[in-house]
Amino acid sequence: MEIKVVHACGSKFAFDIEPENGAMPFAIQCPNCGADATVDTNAIIAQALAAGASAAPPPPPPKPGLSLGHSAPAAPPPPPPPKPGLSLGRSHAAEAAAPPPPPAPVPASAPAASGAPEKKPAKKPGAIFASDEPHLPLAITGAAIGAAIGMGIWYVLAHYLHIASGWVAWGTGAMAGFGARTFGRTPTPLFGIIAAGFTLLAILGGSYLAMLADIDKFVAKNLDGAYEERVAFANKATAAKDDTALRAVIAEDDGGDASKITDAELAEVKADLPKLRELTKGKPTKAEFQQQLSDTIRSNISLADVAKGYFRIFTIIFIVLGLSTAFKLGSGMGS
């Protein structure tokens, strides 16, 4: 039986096969796309067999005769007579009655009869990126490295030289954008946004760290005698016998008049007497006292204070240029 198959991918191929139980005796694949075509082939075989059965002539009606009450089985047709002059014998007659062998099956990997070129298999999901495809984690890494270098330069200049250079802000944006573009393999708008974000964090972070370092330096340099003064006040306050003596101690420390010390000021000092007694015993130490004072000052610092201390109009202009440069380089708009 000749089978002609038109597969879902558009490929056409044909082959001869002898069905078994009305179906393919083995699985078959499309020679073009490699997909399984057994179901489609079985459907075509079923259609061909159904069409052949409907085209066969009906059996002849039985001849009138004696009815035995049940139908007798039909006698098998006699074998065709041998041709004159040729003796087949028993073995030759059996061979003549045997059906011809089925044709060889068509290999599943054979090319289609139409001669269509073989398609390459599609790339499976989750395959390794090609070298020219964007890579988000590497782009983030590159932007972070470039911004970190710029933040280090900004911190050194702001802390040691007290210079908030706009050129450094611009260079920080360039390094962050270049890092995102180089490590990310192919620039994209997302890489530009990432580079600009790291640039802004680097400038603000470097300025904030520089201001904190300046606070520590100020505490260590200018408040060196504050600990000794606080200890002396603690000794006098804890030695006061009554409120009048304590008012005199407070006035002496402030350089004012004892009569002008309010009840609220007196109550505040009396509430601190337990801490003042600990201070007379060396708790906290001088280093701990300076650290606590530094932490108190730090807690009162905001980004607005950082902006007032380091950012001027000229610097802000260069910061905007740095952010723009980071976005252009990271997104590929600057190429």
N, C-alpha and C positions, 0 to 999 in steps of 0.2 A: 504494500500500500504506500503510495506517495503522499507524504505529509508536507504541506506548505504552511509555514508559521510566519505571522506578522507580529513581532514583539512590541511591547509598550514603548520601548525606546525608539521605534521606527525601523528597526532592522528586519530584513526579510531573509529567510533561509528555508531550504527544502531538503528532504531526504526520504529514503525508502525504509520502511520498518514494518515488521509483522507484529501487530498488537498482541498482547497477552491479557486475556480476560477483559478486553475492551479498553486497555490502557497501555502506556509505555512500559516496556520490560525493564527499563532503567531510567535514571534521572538524566536530564539534559539541561544544559545552560546555553544562554544566548552567546554566540561567539563574538558579539560586538561589545556589549556592556558587562558580560560575565554574570548577569542575574539568572536565577533559576527560571527555566521556561517549561518545566514539566507540567504544571497545571494548565498552562495555555495549550500545550500539545495534546494533553488528555481531552480537553474540551473539543479540539478539532477532530480527534479520532472518534469521539462519541457522536459528533454531528455527521461524520462520514458514514459510520456504521448505521445510524438511524436512517439516513437517506438511502442507503443500499437496501435496508430491510423494507422500506416503503415501496421501492421500485420492483421488488421480486413479485412474480405472478402468483396468484392464489392457487392452492392445490385443487386438482380436478375433483368434482363431486363423485361420491361412490356410485357404482353401477347398481341398478335395482336387482334384487335377488332375495334369497332366503334370509330373514332376520333371525339371528340366534339370541336376541335379547341383549347382546352387548357387542360393541364394535371390536372386531378382530384386528390385531396389529397388522399394519400394512407390510407386505413382503418387500424386502430390499430389491432394488432394481438389479437386473442381471448385468454382469460385466460386459463391456463392449467386446464384440468378436475380434479376434486377431486378424490382422491383414493377411491376405493370401500370400503364400510362399514364405512366410516368416513364422517360425516356431519359437515362442517365448519360453515355454516351460514354466515350472512353478516359481523358481527364483526370479526369473526375468519378469514375470507377471507381478510379483510383489513389488519389485523395484519400480515398475511402470505405474503402479497404483499409489506409490508413496508420494507425498507432496514435495515440491521443490524446496531446498533449504532457503531460509530467510536471508536477505541481503545483509551485508556487514553494516553494523550501526555507524552512524556518523559521529566522529569524535566531538566532544563538547567544546574543545578548544579550536576546532576548525574555523577558518575565517568565513564570514557571510558570503553568500553567493553574489550579492550585489557589489562586493568589492569595496565597501565603505571602510575608511581608515579606522584602526583600533584606537579607542579613546584611552587616555591615561587615567588611572584611578584618582579620584579626588583626595585631597589632603584630609586626613582624619582630624576630628576636633581634638584640641589639646596637644597638637604637634608642636615641636620646638620652633620658636620664632625664627624667621630668616634674619640675616644680618642687617637688612635694610628696613625692618619693621619697627615701629615705635615700641619702647620698653619703659613703662611707667616707673617701676622701682629703681631702675638705673638712672632715670631722669631726676627723680627725687634725690638720689644720692649725689649726683653731680651738682645739682643746685645747692644742696646743703654744704658740700665741700667748698664751692666758690663763695657762698655767703659767709661761711665760717672764717675763711681767709680774710675777707673784707672786714668782718666784725673785729678780728684780732688787730688789724691795722688801725681801725677806728678807735678801739679801746686804748691802744698805746698812745696815739696822738692826743686823745681827749684827756687821758689821765696824767701823762707825764709832761705834755707840752700845752695842755689846756687849749687845744685847737680842734674845733669841729669842722673839718675840711669838707667842703662840698664836693671837691674832686674825688675824695675817698668814697663818698656816697655814690657818686657816678660809677667809679671803678668797681664798687661792690656789686652794683646791678649788672655790670658787664661780665664779671666773673661768675655770678650766679646763672645768668642766661647762657653763657658759654658752656658752663658745666652741665646744665640741663640738656642743651643741644648735643653736646659731644657724647655724654653717657647715654642719652635716650635714643641715639642712633638716627632718628628722623624727627625733625621739629614738628610740633603740633601746637595749636592754641592753648591746650591744657598745660603743656610744658612751660609756655610763656607765663601763664597765671601762677604756676608753682614757683618759677624763678623770681617773679615780682614779689610774691609773698615772703619768700626766704630773704629777699633783699631788705624788705621793711623790717622783718624781725631782727636781722643782723644790725641794722642801724639803731633801732630802739634798744636792743639788748646791749650793744656796745656802749651806748650812752648811759644806760642804767647802771651797768657794771662800773663804768668810770666814775659816776656820781657816788656810788657806794664806797669805792676805794678812796675818794676824796673825803668822805665823811670819816672813815677810819683814820685817815691821816690827820684830819682836823682834831679828832678826839685825842689821838696820841700826842699831838704837838701842843695844842692850846689848852687842853683840860688836864694837863699833868698835875697841877696843884689842886684840882677840884676834890680829889680823894682826901687829901690831907685837911682841907677846909671842912669837908663833911664830917670827918672823924672828930675834929676839934669841936664842931657844933654839937655832935652827938654826946661828947663828954660833958659839955656844959648843960645841955638840955636834960640829960638823965640825972645830973647832980642837983637840979633845981628842986627846992623843997616845996614850993607852992606855985600857984598860978601867977603871982606877982613876979616871982623870980624867973619864971619861964617866959613871961612877957618881956622882961629885961634881956634875956638871952636872945629872943627872936628879934628884938629891936636892934641889939648889937650886931647881929648877923646881917640885918638888912640895912644898917646905917641910918636908922630912923629913931623916932621917939616911942618909948614904951607905952605912953598913953594913947597912941594912935593905933596900936595893935588891936584888931577887932576880935570879937569872940569867935568868929568863924576861923580866923587864922590860928587862934590859940587852940581851938578844937582840932584843927588839922594836924598841928604839931603833936598834940597829945595822942592822937590816933597813931602817929608814926613812932611813938616812944619804944614799942617792942622792937622795931627794926633798928632804931638808933642804939639800943642796948646791945644788939647783936653786932652792930658796926664797931662799937667800942672793944669788942672781943676779936676783931679781925675778920668778921664775916659780913659781907663778902670781902675777898682780897681786892687789892688795887686793880689787878688785871680783870677780875670779874666785874668790878664796879664800872670800869671803862667800857667793857663789852655790853653791859646792861644799858649804859647811857647811849652807846652807839646803836643798839637795837631799838631803843626808844625813838631816836632820831630817824632811823630808817623806816619805822612803821608809819611815820607821818609824811613820807615822801610819796608823791603820786607822779603819774606820767606827765601831768601838767608842769610839775616842778622840773622834770627832766627836759621838757620842751623849752621852758624859760631859760634854763641854764646853758643849753647847748645849741639850740636851733634858732637861727636868725633867718631873715628873709632870703639872703643869698644862699644859705645852706639848704633851706626848704626848696628853692628852685632846683638845686642840684640833686636833691633827693627825688624830686619828681622826674628829673631826667634819668636818674638811676633806675627807677621803677619802670619807666618807659623802655629804656635800653634792655633791661632784663626780659621784659615781655617780648620785645621784637626779636631778640636773639633766640630765646627759648621757643617761640612760635614759628621761627623761620621768616618773619616779615623783614628782618634786617638784612637778609642775604640778597 
